[in-house]
Amino acid sequence: MIAAARSEADDLLCTAENMAKTAAEQVYWTERGRTETEIAELKRVAEQETAAAIARAERNVPAAADAIVRYVTGEQ
């Protein structure tokens, strides 16, 4: 009877460990997928912001060049 109880306890522990491992892996992969999605979104937003900053800078180049030329030539 004691041997049977020990065997049953061992079986229950093994089952619990396997279930815990499966649950932990599921949480890991779910969170990893969520994190990868967030990273992709952050990269997309960063690329858009970079493109917008470049466009603004390119629009300001002629005015900046004129201001520099006027300053250097003393035409302020």
C-alpha positions in Angstrom: 0.0 0.0 0.0 2.8 2.4 0.9 4.7 1.5 -2.3 1.5 2.1 -4.4 1.1 5.5 -2.7 4.7 6.4 -3.5 4.3 5.3 -7.0 1.1 7.3 -7.4 2.8 10.4 -5.8 5.8 10.0 -8.2 3.4 9.8 -11.2 1.5 12.9 -10.0 4.7 14.8 -9.6 5.9 13.8 -13.1 2.5 14.8 -14.5 2.6 18.1 -12.7 6.2 18.8 -13.8 5.3 18.1 -17.4 2.2 20.3 -17.2 4.2 23.1 -15.6 6.9 22.8 -18.4 4.2 22.9 -21.1 2.5 25.9 -19.5 5.8 27.7 -19.1 6.7 27.1 -22.8 3.3 28.3 -23.9 3.8 31.5 -21.9 7.3 31.9 -23.3 6.3 31.6 -26.9 3.2 33.8 -26.5 5.2 36.6 -24.9 8.0 36.1 -27.4 5.6 36.5 -30.3 4.0 39.6 -28.6 7.5 41.1 -28.1 8.5 40.5 -31.7 5.3 42.2 -32.8 6.0 45.2 -30.6 9.6 45.4 -31.9 8.4 45.3 -35.5 5.9 48.1 -34.8 8.6 50.2 -33.1 10.9 49.7 -36.0 8.1 50.7 -38.4 7.4 53.9 -36.4 11.1 54.7 -36.2 11.5 54.3 -40.0 8.5 56.6 -40.6 9.9 59.2 -38.1 13.3 59.0 -39.8 11.8 59.5 -43.2 9.8 62.5 -42.0 12.9 64.0 -40.4 14.9 63.6 -43.6 12.1 65.2 -45.6 12.0 68.2 -43.3 15.7 68.5 -43.4 15.8 68.4 -47.2 13.1 71.1 -47.4 15.2 73.3 -45.1 18.5 72.9 -47.0 18.0 75.7 -49.6 16.9 78.3 -46.9 19.9 77.2 -44.7 22.3 77.5 -47.6 21.0 81.0 -48.4 21.3 82.1 -44.8 24.9 80.8 -44.6 25.9 82.5 -47.9 24.3 85.8 -46.7 26.2 85.5 -43.4 29.5 84.7 -45.0 29.2 87.4 -47.6 28.0 89.9 -45.1 24.6 90.5 -46.8 22.6 89.8 -43.6 
